[in-house]
């Protein structure tokens, strides 16, 4: 989940302890952070807005959204209740409360299906925010240090991606988008925002690949938690696909969106919610392992789709 924290993403992908600037001199941490902030604050919100604004949001997309909330809620409650058993990591629940749809999911889906289909993953990100935002607030409050619960909750709620997703959906479902298109305003808006979307996929994929890393310590724990994450969301994927099957005729893009969503790594906000270096290192490692798995599944999807 990208939600509302480009600066927190920077801690995970280029601005924190992943690279010091001496290890890779081609692009500095500050330059990479600037690239990420452009995408998170301007490019990606425009992608999701245009997609939600012009999408024909079908029953299966709404069903997928409705399923995400209770399933992610179950995983979050389980994570809070069992985090002592799994090492006592303070930020452990965040690894099961949100997927990295913004930094990774939407750009990957766009690569296969085009910008106009990005809303299919965007609405899933919107649905998971219902659970992720309270989870972030709880973990930040317990941390007893910056960022405070109020600060991080405010950043998440004010996320450009979240705001533009909601705005696009509201204009679409209310009929305002159709009216704006009819009077000529819609084209002006989508062309303007579309200009900012052009480099998004390439920029984000480069950013994720450039900053990929995994700590050498605690590898056993990292792989154990990553395996649990994969197993849990594999079950969730089966449940969601089964419900969609009951609907009858479903757009294949919706099924692919559900598959990709469940295959995505945990939110890249997870390390930033750790209270110490150990928690940061383990959660960063889990996200790294899950990112590799996500790319592997994406490659299989690409072969099947093409």
Buried (B, 14 or more C-beta within 10 A) or exposed (E): BBBBBBBBBBBBBBBBBBBEEEEBEEBEBEEBBBBBBBBBBBBBBBBBBBBBBBBEBBEBBEBBBEBBBEBBBBBBBBBBEEBEEBBEBBBBBBBBBBBBBBBBBBBBBBBBBEBEBBBBBBBBBBBBBBBBBBBBBBBBEEBEEEBBBEEBBBBBBEBBBBBBBBBBBEBBEEEBBEEBBEEEEBEEBBEEBBEBBEEBBEBBBBBBEBBBBBBEEBEEBBBBBBBBBBEBBEEBBEBBBEBBEEEEEBBEBBBBBBBBBBBBBBBBBBBBBBBEEBBBBBBBBBBBBBBEBBBEBBEEBEEEEE
